[in-house]
């Protein structure tokens, strides 16, 4: 027995020494591999992350560009604007009309800083900045940018700066201008639409600038347009950094590389915008990436040591439970003792039998566990392909398919996103256990009904949803799809909605099929009665070129102001018919913009708080965002119209004479100011402009403009007779900034010019 124990101890020692040696060797090997490759992996992962951010920001900037371009086209097609642009001399009324049209553009678009109309023959600007500011003085680059625009083959944002002092306050605005030159112009006629540089800076802030990273925009000549770490810097000379030169001269439209800047290593990631002809660049400190690598190495070493300790403990336990009984069996066989000659040996045999039974049970358990582990590995690998994680080529993917026993081919793939719903929407998360069984049953049913047309694989994506990957579906008809859905309804008692993405020729294109499948499901918002949403069919039905419904929006606002409920409701029907064949993104944006405009126009004269409270929101745009179906939104708008009209009528129950008295008092106090208008009076009285104009005409028997003109001319007569002020000074004092217009109006009433009137009265 002593010899056996010594033998056991020697065997155990050898096992422990071998285990320690293997683990130490593994730690060293893993450390070397990590040191060599983990930083490269971090580089790729970080670069992919920033490329996605840059591409999204690039898309947002391009969307902003398209929006401004549409506004420019709208202005070029506006007859009032073109008449104002090309007229060498405008009368005051026409000039006011043009200025109002330009002001409307700036008011409707908060990201627009200002608009200039420039007449190249006269050098005249019509603009939205304060009228006593001279554009050439505050924006010295404006005229020169017209020649820059003419030399370009593409319409681009041109950065420059406004700098001026108004009311003793300095104003400096960094702006991006989109300049439109009329096709028939040869003398520099142009329309400037100027954006706040802040609108681009905000996009950078959303990407999450940190102390370790910086976002830059440079044009293709290397001029630094915007720098997220130094937003005050604007329009540098050509940058001298080598990494920007390397970006500009690269052939790839998007890439990443390592560069040394100011004696520090940085990861440079960039994306090129062909339309705007500029680069979006991110620089990330290499020290920041290396820190993650060392943290990962430390964690590997700690985990390896813990595994080593567990392995040693497991080895000791196995030796005690298995080696000793087998040693007894070996001893019995060696000395040829009969099994039944001793009770001790009989007990040993029974114990060994129990050991073998336990081993068989463990082997079977390990086999089941291996199947589950392989399924988890298979699903994890497919999920990585779905989310474009990793950078494996086609051969590597095919090898993994064979290793993990994936039945799919690596070509002609398609993604299906399945969402399971109850009678009244998405199933509650309280039924997670039941849902897992339901999903397994749905998958099994899919294998029997869909898999005839190709192999099928499942990926879990949530408690009430999953993704199916399958090969070519050419042989599958719409009836087969509907048959599968109805089988699920009948057998499972749930409603199934399926988004079918566009085809993926290779595994690398699988992520795009997944995105399009999810995008197809977004059309539940528009068509809730469907069960299967094919991305290809949806895209074929979408109107490719979207136009914002300005006319319908203006018509709706006017009918609301005039209390015409029937016409306003007809506008709502026309609006939803107009946008029903647009993309979901455009429909959402359009309805939110209309809600914001309604909020802006009626918030001061209508109490909209009951609507906000009912939906627990703070604005109409937020309320609109909370609806999940377009029919619910349409019903909301149809309820909003009578609410606003009823509120407007309620505001008008005040005594008409009291309103007119307040209006006359306000006019008496402000008629000497040149900015007095019916709009400003109606706003001050908290009533709508059309109602104020109608009420004023009916009670005063004269129009608002005539009434104000008579007040000004009465004071002008008094000033002509009792002061020595010049005609221009009198006109400015009573609200006529244009002396020519003042003389014209005065002569129309009296038949004499102001000077003739003064001379005649003094002579009499």
C-alpha positions in Angstrom: 0.0 0.0 0.0 2.9 2.3 0.8 4.5 1.6 -2.6 1.1 2.4 -4.3 0.9 5.7 -2.4 4.4 6.7 -3.4 3.7 5.8 -7.0 0.5 7.9 -6.8 2.4 10.8 -5.3 5.1 10.6 -8.0 2.4 10.5 -10.8 0.6 13.5 -9.3 3.8 15.5 -9.0 4.6 14.8 -12.7 1.0 15.8 -13.7 1.2 19.1 -11.8 4.7 20.0 -13.1 3.5 19.3 -16.7 0.3 21.4 -16.2 2.3 24.3 -14.8 4.8 24.1 -17.7 2.1 24.0 -20.3 0.3 27.0 -18.8 3.5 29.1 -18.5 4.3 28.4 -22.1 0.8 29.3 -23.1 0.9 32.6 -21.2 4.3 33.5 -22.9 3.0 32.6 -26.3 -0.3 34.5 -25.9 1.6 37.5 -24.6 3.8 37.5 -27.7 0.9 37.1 -30.1 -1.1 39.9 -28.3 1.9 42.3 -28.3 2.4 41.7 -32.1 -1.2 41.8 -33.3 -3.6 43.2 -30.7 -2.6 46.8 -31.4 -3.3 46.2 -35.1 -6.7 44.7 -34.2 -7.4 47.8 -32.1 -6.3 50.0 -35.0 -8.7 48.3 -37.4 -11.6 48.3 -34.9 -11.1 51.9 -34.0 -10.8 52.9 -37.6 -14.0 51.1 -38.6 -15.8 52.8 -35.8 -14.6 56.3 -36.8 -15.3 55.5 -40.5 -18.9 54.8 -39.6 -19.1 58.1 -37.6 -17.5 60.0 -40.4 -19.7 58.4 -43.1 -22.8 59.3 -41.1 -21.7 62.8 -40.5 -20.8 63.1 -44.2 -24.3 61.9 -45.1 -25.8 64.5 -42.6 -23.7 67.3 -44.2 -24.7 66.2 -47.7 -28.4 66.1 -46.6 -27.9 69.7 -45.3 -26.3 70.6 -48.6 -29.3 69.1 -50.5 -31.7 71.0 -48.3 -30.0 74.3 -48.9 -29.7 73.5 -52.6 -33.5 73.0 -52.7 -34.0 76.4 -51.0 -31.7 78.0 -53.6 -33.7 76.5 -56.5 -36.9 77.7 -54.9 -35.4 81.3 -54.8 -34.3 81.1 -58.4 -37.8 80.1 -59.4 -39.4 82.9 -57.5 -40.4 85.7 -59.8 -40.3 88.4 -57.0 -36.7 87.4 -56.1 -35.5 87.4 -59.7 -37.2 90.7 -60.4 -35.5 92.2 -57.3 -32.1 90.7 -58.2 -32.1 92.1 -61.8 -33.8 95.5 -61.3 -31.4 98.4 -61.3 -33.8 100.4 -59.2 -36.6 99.1 -57.0 -39.5 101.2 -55.6 -39.9 100.9 -51.8 -42.9 98.7 -52.0 -41.2 96.1 -54.4 -38.0 96.3 -52.3 -40.1 95.5 -49.2 -41.7 92.5 -50.9 -38.3 91.1 -51.9 -36.9 91.6 -48.4 -40.0 89.9 -46.9 -39.5 86.9 -49.2 -35.9 86.6 -48.2 -36.7 87.0 -44.5 -39.2 84.1 -44.8 -36.4 81.8 -46.0 -34.2 82.6 -43.0 -37.1 82.4 -40.5 -38.2 79.0 -41.7 -34.7 77.5 -41.5 -32.9 78.0 -38.2 -29.5 76.8 -39.5 -29.4 79.6 -42.1 -27.5 82.7 -41.0 -28.5 85.1 -43.7 -29.4 85.5 -47.4 -27.9 88.1 -49.9 -29.2 89.1 -53.3 -26.4 90.8 -55.2 -26.8 92.8 -58.4 -23.5 92.8 -60.3 -24.4 95.9 -62.4 -25.3 98.2 -59.5 -23.3 96.6 -56.7 -26.5 96.6 -54.6 -27.2 94.0 -51.9 -30.6 93.0 -50.7 -30.1 91.0 -47.5 -31.5 89.8 -44.2 -28.8 91.4 -41.9 -29.8 94.6 -40.1 -30.5 97.2 -42.8 -28.0 99.8 -41.5 -25.2 97.2 -42.0 -23.2 97.5 -45.3 -22.5 93.9 -46.7 -19.2 94.8 -48.5 -18.0 96.3 -45.2 -18.9 93.3 -43.0 -18.3 90.5 -45.5 -15.3 91.6 -47.7 -15.0 88.2 -49.4 -18.6 88.0 -50.6 -18.2 89.6 -54.0 -14.9 87.8 -54.7 -16.5 84.5 -54.0 -18.8 84.9 -57.0 -15.8 84.6 -59.3 -14.6 81.6 -57.3 -18.0 80.0 -57.8 -18.0 80.6 -61.6 -14.6 78.8 -62.0 -15.9 75.7 -60.2 -17.5 72.8 -62.0 -19.6 71.9 -58.9 -21.8 73.8 -56.5 -19.9 73.9 -53.2 -20.0 75.4 -49.7 -17.6 78.3 -49.7 -16.4 79.4 -46.1 -15.9 83.0 -45.2 -16.6 85.4 -42.3 -18.9 88.2 -41.3 -17.6 90.8 -38.8 -19.4 93.9 -37.7 -20.6 96.0 -34.8 -24.3 96.6 -34.2 -25.8 98.5 -31.2 -22.3 98.7 -29.8 -22.0 94.9 -29.8 -19.4 93.1 -31.9 -20.6 90.2 -34.1 -18.3 87.7 -35.7 -20.0 84.9 -37.7 -18.1 82.1 -39.5 -20.4 81.0 -42.3 -20.6 78.6 -45.2 -22.1 80.0 -48.4 -23.8 78.2 -51.2 -23.8 80.7 -54.1 -26.3 80.5 -57.0 -25.7 82.4 -60.2 -28.5 82.8 -62.7 -27.8 81.1 -66.0 -28.4 84.3 -68.0 -26.1 86.5 -65.8 -22.8 87.9 -67.1 -22.3 90.7 -64.6 -22.0 88.8 -61.3 -25.7 88.6 -60.3 -25.9 86.1 -57.4 -27.9 84.7 -54.5 -25.9 83.8 -51.3 -27.4 81.3 -48.8 -25.2 81.6 -45.8 -25.1 78.8 -43.1 -23.8 79.1 -39.6 -20.6 77.2 -39.2 -22.1 76.0 -35.9 -24.5 73.7 -37.9 -21.4 71.6 -39.0 -19.7 72.0 -35.6 -22.8 70.5 -33.9 -22.5 67.4 -36.1 -18.9 67.0 -34.8 -20.0 67.4 -31.2 -22.6 64.6 -31.7 -19.8 62.2 -32.8 -18.2 62.7 -29.3 -14.9 64.6 -29.5 -12.5 63.6 -26.7 -9.1 64.6 -25.5 -7.7 61.6 -27.5 -9.4 62.4 -30.8 -10.0 65.3 -33.1 -12.2 65.8 -36.2 -11.2 68.0 -39.1 -12.6 69.1 -42.4 -10.2 70.1 -45.2 -10.8 70.8 -48.8 -8.9 69.0 -51.6 -6.2 71.8 -51.6 -5.6 71.2 -47.9 -7.3 74.3 -46.6 -8.5 73.7 -43.0 -12.3 74.5 -43.0 -13.2 73.3 -39.5 -11.3 71.8 -36.5 -13.4 70.3 -33.6 -10.6 71.0 -31.0 -10.1 74.6 -32.1 -13.5 75.8 -33.5 -12.3 79.4 -33.4 -9.8 78.7 -36.1 -11.3 79.3 -39.5 -10.0 79.2 -43.1 -6.3 78.5 -42.4 -3.7 78.8 -45.1 -2.7 75.5 -46.7 -2.0 73.2 -43.8 1.6 72.1 -43.3 0.9 68.8 -41.6 2.3 65.8 -43.5 -0.7 63.6 -42.7 -3.1 66.0 -44.4 -0.9 66.0 -47.5 -0.9 62.2 -47.4 -4.7 62.1 -47.2 -5.1 64.5 -50.1 -2.7 62.6 -52.4 -4.1 59.1 -51.5 -6.1 57.2 -54.2 -8.6 55.6 -51.7 -11.8 57.5 -50.9 -11.7 56.2 -47.3 -8.8 54.6 -45.4 -6.7 54.7 -42.3 -2.9 54.8 -41.5 -0.5 55.6 -38.7 1.3 58.9 -38.8 3.7 60.8 -36.5 2.4 64.3 -35.6 4.4 66.6 -33.2 6.6 63.6 -32.2 3.5 61.5 -31.2 1.9 58.6 -33.1 -1.7 59.0 -34.3 -4.2 56.8 -36.1 -5.6 58.8 -39.1 -9.0 57.8 -40.5 -10.6 59.8 -43.3 -13.6 59.8 -45.7 -13.8 61.8 -49.0 -17.0 63.6 -50.2 -17.0 63.8 -54.0 -19.9 66.1 -54.2 -18.5 68.7 -51.7 -14.9 67.9 -52.6 -13.6 67.9 -49.1 -12.2 65.3 -46.6 -13.6 64.5 -43.1 -10.6 63.3 -41.0 -10.3 61.9 -37.5 -7.0 61.7 -35.6 -6.8 59.4 -32.5 -3.8 59.2 -30.2 -1.8 56.0 -30.5 -1.0 56.1 -26.7 -4.8 55.8 -26.1 -4.9 52.6 -28.3 -1.8 51.1 -26.8 -3.3 51.6 -23.3 -6.1 49.2 -24.2 -3.6 46.7 -25.5 -1.7 46.6 -22.3 -4.9 46.3 -20.3 -6.0 43.4 -22.4 -2.6 41.7 -21.9 -2.8 42.1 -18.1 -6.3 40.6 -18.1 -5.0 37.6 -20.2 -2.3 36.9 -17.6 -4.6 37.2 -14.6 -7.2 34.9 -16.2 -4.5 32.4 -17.2 -3.2 32.2 -13.6 -6.7 31.6 -12.3 -7.3 28.8 -14.8 -3.9 27.3 -13.8 -4.9 27.2 -10.1 -8.3 25.5 -11.0 -6.4 23.0 -13.3 -4.1 22.0 -10.5 -7.0 21.5 -8.1 -8.9 19.5 -10.7 -5.9 17.3 -11.3 -5.5 16.5 -7.6 -9.2 15.7 -7.4 -9.2 13.4 -10.4 -6.1 11.6 -9.1 -7.8 10.9 -5.8 -11.1 9.8 -7.4 -9.9 7.8 -10.4 -6.2 6.8 -10.1 -6.4 5.1 -6.7 -9.3 2.7 -7.5 -7.6 1.8 -10.8 -4.4 1.1 -8.9 -6.2 -1.4 -6.8 -7.6 -3.1 -9.9 -4.1 -3.2 -11.4 -2.8 -4.7 -8.2 -5.5 -7.4 -8.2 -4.8 -8.4 -11.8 -1.0 -8.3 -11.2 -1.2 -10.8 -8.3 -4.0 -12.9 -10.0 -6.3 -12.8 -7.0 -9.8 -14.2 -7.8 -12.5 -11.5 -7.6 -14.6 -13.3 -5.1 -11.8 -14.3 -2.7 -12.0 -11.2 -0.6 -14.7 -8.7 0.4 -12.2 -5.9 -0.1 -11.7 -6.8 -3.8 -15.4 -7.2 -4.3 -15.9 -3.6 -3.0 -13.2 -2.4 -5.3 -14.8 -4.0 -8.3 -18.2 -2.4 -7.5 -16.6 0.9 -7.0 -14.8 0.7 -10.4 -18.1 -0.3 -12.0 -19.7 2.8 -10.6 -16.7 4.9 -11.8 -17.2 3.5 -15.4 -20.9 4.3 -15.2 -20.1 7.9 -14.1 -17.6 8.3 -16.9 -20.1 7.1 -19.6 -22.7 9.6 -18.2 -20.1 12.4 -18.3 -19.0 11.5 -21.9 -22.7 11.8 -23.0 -23.1 15.1 -21.2 -19.9 16.4 -22.8 -21.3 15.4 -26.2 -24.5 17.3 -25.6 -22.6 20.3 -24.3 -20.3 20.2 -27.4 -23.4 20.4 -29.7 -24.7 23.4 -27.7 -21.3 25.0 -27.8 -20.9 24.5 -31.5 -24.4 26.0 -32.1 -23.4 29.0 -30.0 -20.1 29.4 -31.9 -22.0 29.1 -35.2 -24.6 31.7 -34.2 -21.8 34.0 -32.8 -19.8 33.8 -36.1 -22.9 34.5 -38.2 -23.8 37.5 -36.0 -20.3 38.9 -36.6 -20.8 38.5 -40.3 -24.2 40.2 -40.0 -22.8 43.2 -38.1 -19.6 43.4 -40.2 -17.3 42.6 -37.3 -13.9 41.2 -38.3 -12.1 41.3 -41.6 -12.2 37.7 -42.9 -11.9 37.0 -46.7 -14.2 34.6 -48.6 -11.8 31.7 -48.2 -11.6 32.2 -44.4 -15.4 32.4 -44.2 -15.8 29.2 -46.3 -13.4 27.4 -43.9 -15.4 28.5 -40.9 -18.6 27.4 -42.6 -17.1 23.9 -43.0 -15.7 23.8 -39.4 -19.0 24.9 -37.8 -21.1 22.7 -40.0 -23.1 25.6 -41.5 -25.4 24.4 -44.3 -25.6 27.8 -46.1 -23.6 28.6 -49.2 -21.4 31.7 -49.1 -23.2 33.3 -52.1 -26.7 34.4 -53.1 -27.7 35.1 -49.5 -30.7 37.0 -48.0 -31.6 38.1 -44.5 -35.1 37.8 -43.0 -36.0 39.7 -39.8 -39.0 38.2 -38.0 -40.9 40.1 -35.3 -43.6 38.3 -33.3 -46.6 40.2 -32.0 -49.7 39.5 -30.0 -53.2 40.8 -30.8 -52.3 44.3 -29.7 -48.6 44.8 -30.6 -45.3 43.5 -29.4 -45.5 40.6 -26.9 -44.6 41.5 -23.3 -41.2 40.7 -22.0 -42.8 38.8 -19.1 -43.2 35.8 -21.4 -39.5 35.4 -22.2 -39.5 31.7 -21.3 -42.6 31.0 -23.5 -41.2 33.1 -26.3 -38.0 31.1 -26.5 -40.1 28.0 -27.0 -42.3 29.8 -29.6 -39.3 31.0 -31.5 -37.9 27.4 -31.6 -41.2 26.2 -33.0 -41.3 29.0 -35.6 -37.8 28.1 -36.7 -38.8 24.4 -37.0 -41.8 25.4 -39.0 -39.6 27.5 -41.2 -37.3 24.6 -41.8 -40.3 22.6 -43.0 -41.9 25.2 -45.2 -39.1 27.6 -46.4 -36.0 25.5 -46.3 -37.1 23.5 -49.4 -35.8 26.5 -51.3 -32.4 26.5 -49.6 -30.6 26.0 -46.3 -31.7 28.1 -43.2 -29.8 29.4 -40.2 -31.2 31.3 -37.1 -29.7 34.2 -35.1 -31.3 35.5 -31.9 -31.7 39.3 -31.8 -34.2 39.9 -29.0 -36.9 38.5 -26.8 -39.6 38.8 -29.5 -37.5 38.8 -32.7 -35.0 36.8 -34.6 -33.0 36.7 -37.9 -33.1 34.0 -40.5 -30.3 33.6 -43.1 -31.1 31.7 -46.2 -29.9 31.2 -49.7 -31.5 32.1 -53.0 -35.4 32.4 -52.9 -36.1 32.5 -56.6 -38.3 29.4 -56.5 -40.4 30.8 -53.6 -43.7 32.5 -54.5 -45.7 35.1 -52.5 -48.3 32.4 -51.7 -45.6 30.3 -50.1 -44.5 33.2 -47.9 -48.1 33.9 -46.9 -48.7 30.2 -46.3 -45.8 30.2 -43.8 -47.1 33.3 -42.0 -50.7 31.8 -41.8 -49.3 28.5 -40.5 -47.5 30.4 -37.7 -50.7 32.4 -36.9 -52.8 29.2 -36.7 -50.4 27.0 -34.8 -48.8 29.5 -32.5 -51.5 32.1 -31.9 -49.2 35.0 -32.7 -48.9 37.5 -35.5 -45.6 37.4 -37.5 -44.2 40.3 -39.5 -41.3 39.7 -41.8 -38.8 42.1 -43.3 -37.0 40.7 -46.3 -33.7 42.4 -47.2 -32.2 42.8 -50.6 -29.9 40.0 -51.9 -26.3 39.6 -50.9 -24.0 38.1 -53.5 -21.3 37.5 -50.9 -20.9 37.2 -47.2 -19.3 40.7 -47.1 -22.6 42.1 -48.4 -24.7 40.4 -45.7 -24.7 43.4 -43.4 -26.3 45.5 -46.1 -29.1 42.8 -46.5 -29.6 42.9 -42.7 -29.9 46.7 -42.7 -32.4 46.7 -45.6 -34.5 44.0 -43.9 -34.8 46.2 -40.8 -35.5 49.2 -43.0 -38.3 47.2 -44.8 -39.9 46.6 -41.4 -40.0 50.3 -40.7 -42.8 50.4 -43.3 -45.1 48.9 -40.6 -45.4 52.6 -39.7 -47.0 53.3 -43.2 -48.8 50.0 -43.9 -49.7 48.1 -40.8 -52.0 45.7 -42.5 -49.2 43.9 -44.4 -47.4 40.8 -43.0 -44.3 40.6 -45.3 -42.3 43.6 -46.3 -40.0 43.1 -49.3 -37.3 45.8 -49.4 -36.9 45.5 -53.2 -40.7 46.0 -53.8 -40.8 48.9 -51.4 -37.9 50.7 -53.0 -39.5 50.3 -56.5 -42.7 52.0 -55.2 -40.9 54.9 -53.4 -40.8 58.2 -55.2 -37.1 58.8 -55.8 -37.0 62.6 -55.8 -38.6 64.1 -52.7 -40.0 67.7 -52.7 -41.0 69.3 -49.4 -44.8 70.3 -49.7 -44.3 74.0 -49.2 -47.6 74.9 -51.0 -49.7 72.5 -49.0 -48.1 73.7 -45.7 -48.7 77.4 -46.5 -52.2 76.6 -47.6 -52.9 74.8 -44.3 -51.5 77.7 -42.2 -53.6 80.2 -44.1 -56.8 78.2 -43.8 -56.2 77.8 -40.1 -55.7 81.6 -39.7 -58.9 82.2 -41.6 -60.8 79.6 -39.5 -61.7 77.6 -42.6 -61.9 74.1 -41.0 -63.2 72.3 -44.1 -60.4 73.6 -46.3 -57.8 72.9 -43.6 -59.0 69.2 -43.3 -58.9 68.9 -47.1 -55.3 70.1 -46.9 -54.5 67.4 -44.4 -55.9 64.7 -46.8 -53.9 66.1 -49.7 -50.8 66.3 -47.5 -50.9 62.6 -46.5 -51.7 61.6 -50.1 -48.7 63.6 -51.3 -46.2 61.9 -48.9 -47.5 58.4 -48.9 -45.2 57.2 -51.6 -42.1 58.8 -50.1 -39.5 57.1 -47.9 -40.2 56.7 -44.2 -37.3 59.1 -43.4 -38.8 61.9 -45.6 -42.3 61.3 -44.1 -41.1 61.5 -40.6 -39.0 64.7 -41.3 -41.9 66.3 -43.2 -44.5 65.8 -40.5 -42.1 66.9 -37.7 -41.2 70.1 -39.7 -44.9 70.9 -40.2 -45.6 70.3 -36.5 -42.7 72.7 -35.6 -44.0 75.3 -38.0 -47.5 75.0 -36.5 -46.0 75.3 -33.0 -44.0 78.4 -34.1 -47.0 80.2 -35.8 -49.8 79.5 -33.3 -48.0 79.0 -29.9 -48.3 82.7 -29.0 -52.0 83.0 -29.9 -53.2 79.5 -29.0 -52.8 77.5 -25.8 -51.4 74.2 -27.0 -50.5 73.0 -23.5 -53.5 70.6 -23.2 -52.1 68.6 -26.2 -48.6 68.5 -24.8 -50.0 67.3 -21.4 -52.2 64.6 -22.9 -49.2 63.1 -24.7 -46.6 64.0 -22.0 -44.4 65.9 -24.5 -43.1 69.4 -24.8 -43.7 70.3 -28.4 -45.8 69.3 -31.4 -42.7 67.8 -33.1 -42.2 65.5 -30.0 -45.9 64.5 -30.0 -45.6 63.6 -33.7 -42.5 61.5 -33.1 -44.4 59.4 -30.5 -46.8 58.0 -33.0 -46.0 54.5 -34.4 -48.4 54.5 -37.4 -49.2 57.0 -40.1 -53.0 56.5 -39.7 -52.7 57.6 -36.1 -50.8 60.6 -37.2 -53.4 61.6 -39.7 -56.1 61.3 -37.1 -54.1 63.4 -34.7 -53.8 66.2 -37.4 -57.5 66.0 -38.1 -58.2 66.5 -34.3 -55.5 69.3 -34.1 -57.2 71.4 -36.8 -60.6 72.0 -35.0 -58.7 72.5 -31.7 -56.6 75.3 -33.1 -59.6 76.9 -34.9 -61.7 76.7 -31.7 -58.9 78.3 -29.7 -58.6 81.1 -32.3 -62.3 81.8 -32.2 -62.2 81.9 -28.4 -59.5 84.5 -28.5 -61.7 86.7 -30.7 -64.6 86.9 -28.2 -63.1 90.2 -26.9 -64.8 93.4 -27.7 -63.9 94.5 -31.2 -63.9 98.2 -30.2 -61.4 97.3 -27.4 -59.1 95.6 -29.9 -59.2 98.5 -32.3 -58.6 101.0 -29.5 -55.5 99.0 -28.4 -54.4 98.8 -32.0 -54.7 102.5 -32.5 -52.8 103.2 -29.2 -50.0 100.9 -30.3 -49.9 102.5 -33.8 -49.8 106.0 -32.2 -46.7 104.9 -30.1 -44.8 103.2 -33.0 -45.8 104.8 -36.3 -42.5 106.8 -36.5 -40.6 103.5 -36.7 -39.9 102.1 -40.2 -40.5 98.5 -39.1 -44.2 99.0 -38.1 -46.4 96.6 -39.9 -49.8 94.8 -39.6 -47.9 91.7 -38.6 -46.2 93.4 -35.6 -49.5 94.9 -34.4 -51.3 91.6 -34.6 -48.5 89.8 -32.8 -48.6 92.5 -30.0 -52.4 92.0 -29.6 -52.1 88.2 -29.7 -54.5 87.7 -32.7 -53.9 86.4 -36.2 -52.8 88.7 -39.0 -55.7 88.0 -41.4 -58.2 88.6 -38.6 -56.6 91.8 -37.5 -56.6 93.2 -41.1 -60.3 92.3 -41.5 -61.3 93.8 -38.1 -59.3 97.0 -38.8 -60.7 97.6 -42.2 -64.3 97.1 -41.0 -64.1 99.4 -38.0 -61.8 102.1 -39.3 -63.2 102.2 -42.9 -59.6 102.5 -44.1 -56.7 100.0 -44.6 -53.9 99.7 -42.1 -51.3 101.1 -44.5 -53.4 104.1 -45.4 -54.1 104.9 -41.7 -50.4 104.8 -40.8 -49.5 106.9 -43.9 -52.1 109.6 -42.9 -50.6 109.8 -39.4 -47.1 110.2 -40.7 -48.2 112.8 -43.3 -50.1 114.8 -40.7 -46.9 115.1 -38.6 -44.9 115.8 -41.7 -47.2 118.9 -42.4 -46.6 120.1 -38.9 -42.8 119.7 -39.1 -42.7 121.4 -42.5 -44.5 124.5 -41.1 -43.0 124.8 -37.7 -39.4 123.6 -38.1 -36.5 124.2 -40.5 -35.7 120.5 -40.8 -34.8 119.3 -44.3 -37.2 117.1 -46.2 -35.0 114.0 -45.8 -34.7 114.5 -42.1 -38.5 114.9 -41.7 -39.0 111.7 -43.7 -36.6 109.7 -41.5 -38.2 111.1 -38.3 -41.7 110.0 -39.2 -40.7 106.5 -40.5 -39.8 107.1 -44.2 -36.2 105.9 -44.6 -36.4 106.5 -48.4 -36.8 110.2 -49.0 -37.9 109.6 -52.6 -40.7 107.5 -51.5 -41.7 110.1 -48.8 -41.9 112.8 -51.5 -43.9 110.6 -53.8 -46.5 109.8 -51.1 -46.7 113.4 -49.9 -47.2 114.7 -53.5 -49.9 112.1 -54.1 -52.0 113.4 -51.2 -51.4 117.2 -51.6 -50.5 117.6 -55.2 -47.4 119.4 -54.1 -43.9 118.4 -53.1 -43.0 119.0 -49.4 -40.8 122.0 -50.3 -43.6 123.5 -52.5 -46.1 122.9 -49.7 -43.8 124.7 -47.1 -43.3 127.7 -49.4 -47.0 128.0 -50.3 -48.1 127.8 -46.6 -45.5 130.3 -45.5 -46.4 132.7 -48.3 -50.1 132.5 -47.2 
